[in-house]
């Protein structure tokens, strides 16, 4: 990653991924919405 790169980023990641990779590189995250089932759990299919 380079400064000002756009990176597709799932919101269901550990914060270390966000802070360690994106912020230090200067990249800009584009957050994706996680698909959830009727119970609020993230779908795996």
N, C-alpha and C positions, 0 to 999 in steps of 0.2 A: 504494500500500500504506500501511496505517496500523499503528500498534503493535497487537500481538496478532492481526493478521489471519493466517489460515491460507492458505498458498500451496502449490499442487501444484508439485512441483519434481523434475525428472528428475535422477538422480545423474550422468548423463552430460553435465554442464555444466561449464564452466570455473569455477574457484574464484572468479574476480572477480564472477561472477553472484551467487554465494552471499554473499560478503563485501560487495560493493558495493551490492547491492539489498536483500537480506533483512535482514542484520544492522543496517545503517544505518537501515532503516525500522522495525526492531523487530518485523518479522513473524516468524511461526513456519513453517518449511518442513515440508511433509509429503512425504517422499521416495517416489518411484515406483520400482519395480523395472524395470530394462531387460530386455526379452526378448532372450535370447541363443540363437544356434544351437548345434549340437553341438560346434563348434570354439571356442566362447567369444566369438565376435564378436557385436556387437549387430545384431539383425535390422532391416532397413529396410522390410520389407513390412507 
